[in-house]
Structure formats: C-alpha cells, structure tokens
Amino acid sequence: MRDDRRGGGGRGGSRQSGPREMHKATCADCGEETEVPFVPSPDRPVYCQECYQKHKPKRY
C-alpha cells in the first residue's frame, strides 16, 4: 500500500536546513539598508520589515 500524504508538495530534499544566505538591499519606501533571504530583482521593490507590514496583502 502506498503512503499518500496531502499538502506535501514541494518538499523535496533540495532545501538546506542551515542558516539562509542573506542579501543586502535598500528599502523602496524608507531607503534604509536591509537584508532579505533572496536575491533582489532590480525591477521589483524590496521593503524592510517595517515597511513590508504596510505593503503585504491582507488576509481575509
């Protein structure tokens, strides 16, 4: 019998369990330097933690 589990999509073994590599960026709102766990793209805004709270989508 196969062990089918729901909701496990994308959980291959490729993600490392160590600390994330952080990348420096400048907040598009306040101009403060911040660090993000992804490589910032020049065509998309990056926000610091405080400004992100103002811009993140609202959950319903």
N, C-alpha and C positions, 0 to 999 in steps of 0.2 A: 504494500500500500504506500502511495506517495504522500509525503508530508507537505501539503499545500498551505502556505501561510498568506494571509491577506495583508496588504499595506506595507509590504517589504520592498517595494520597487526601488531600484537604485541603490541597494545596499550590497554592492559587490565588495570585494576586498581591496579596492583601489584607494580608499581614503586612509590617510595615515592617522594614527592616534596620537601623535606627538603634538607639540605646540604649532599653531598656524604661523605661516610666514606672513608678516605684516608689511604693508607698502605705504609709504608716505604720500599724502595728498593734501590739497588745500580745500577747505570747505567752500562751496559755491555761494553760501549765504554770508557767513561772518568773516571769511578769509583766514581763519585760524588753521594752523597746520594740524592734521590729524593722521591717524593710521587706520587702514582698512585691510581686511583679510582677503582682498582680491586685487588684481592689477587694475588700477583706474583707467577708464577709457576716456580719451580727450573729448569725445562727442557726447558724453553723459555727465551730469553733475554729480559730485560727491559731497556729502554732508558730514559734519562732525556729529557726534552722538546727540548733542543737544538740539541742533538744527534738524536732524533726521526725525526727531519726535514730532516736529511741526509739519513735516512733509510726508510721513509714512501714511499709506492708505488706511482708512478707518475700517475696522471690522464690524460687521453687523450681526 
